[in-house]
Amino acid sequence: MENKENQYKVILYYCYAEIENPDQFRDEHHLMCLELDLRGRIIISKEGLNGTVSGTTENVDEYMKRVKSDPRFADTDFKEDFHPEHTFKKLNVRHKPEIVHSSLSHINPRKRTGAYVEPEQFREMIKNEEDIVILDVRSNYEHELGRFKNAVTLDIENFRDFPDKISELKQYKGKKIVTYCTGGIKCEKASAFLLEQGFENVHQLHGGIIKYGLEAEGEDFEGKCYVFDNRLSVDVNKVNPKVVSKCYVCGTLSDRMVNCANPECNVHVPICEKCGWEMEGACSEECKEHPEKREYNGTGYYQKNTNGYDPYKGFQGKLQKAK
């Protein structure tokens, strides 16, 4: 994916590792990121760290070197991409109870998790193995934009709802299951939870969709991959790409992810370029007329609002309307 014209590097990573004093580590880590002029989102927890950041190639390389120099994070798997500019507007380093909100805090992936399947191995697996279940553990707004061909998807608004779907998955208990997500972090706990619930043949795509796109050309991934920065989505498939999502406004095929310009809605849905400009970045006439509507610049990305509104709350209802 590297392009000489793209001077900024974007990395996605996580590492489950014990951090005894996460508050202190958070402060030290924050200062290091400021020193390196990095921007992005990093979560620190007693169970490890999870982040996606952007910066100059030189500074991001230095950051990765420093992280891996700590024995606790020596095996961190960084997924790297390039972009003409920062993919974030600011830096946030936060201490939270978990590095991914899962409602599975009792599970420790360092002790037990699904067996890794490397990208090229997964590529051959989905081509040649018929009796296999490819399980998407991401939220609705993510898998509606893009997913693996014939993947099983779940009707969930947040990953923390995944455990509630276990009854729906019991039909696959005797089959080989391979879970996948954006970068791999959700699968660590999702696959471990399936093992805990008595599923035996459980695997996970190592490094998720992003690594699969980098190492296996993204073959048979349909649509785009939702990402949590101002790009909103990225291309994955270089072999047989296909658009699977539809414009929320007019229903035509579109993989342009837009963050509704109404901050009180803020829903993330596909909106084609034509409707994007006609609706001024809004997902409905009601949102278009909202007095606090943000100015649309053609990208559909805005800084996360700070009024406590959950941008994904109520998404399912809007999604059903779009269908």
WOZINOR-V46424 format. One record per run of one state. SS is the DSSP state (alpha for helix, beta for strand, coil for the rest). FROM is the first residue (numbers start at 0). TO is the last residue. If there is no record, write none. Layout:
SS | FROM | TO
SS | FROM | TO
This chain:
coil | 0 | 6
beta | 7 | 15
coil | 16 | 20
alpha | 21 | 34
coil | 35 | 37
beta | 38 | 44
coil | 45 | 46
beta | 47 | 55
alpha | 56 | 68
coil | 69 | 69
alpha | 70 | 72
coil | 73 | 77
beta | 78 | 82
coil | 83 | 89
beta | 90 | 94
coil | 95 | 113
beta | 114 | 116
coil | 117 | 117
alpha | 118 | 127
coil | 128 | 130
beta | 131 | 135
coil | 136 | 138
alpha | 139 | 142
coil | 143 | 144
beta | 145 | 147
coil | 148 | 150
beta | 151 | 151
coil | 152 | 157
alpha | 158 | 171
coil | 172 | 174
beta | 175 | 179
coil | 180 | 183
alpha | 184 | 195
coil | 196 | 200
beta | 201 | 204
coil | 205 | 206
alpha | 207 | 215
coil | 216 | 219
beta | 220 | 222
coil | 223 | 223
beta | 224 | 225
coil | 226 | 231
beta | 232 | 233
coil | 234 | 244
beta | 245 | 245
coil | 246 | 251
beta | 252 | 252
coil | 253 | 255
beta | 256 | 258
coil | 259 | 266
beta | 267 | 269
coil | 270 | 271
alpha | 272 | 277
coil | 278 | 283
alpha | 284 | 287
coil | 288 | 313
alpha | 314 | 321
coil | 322 | 322
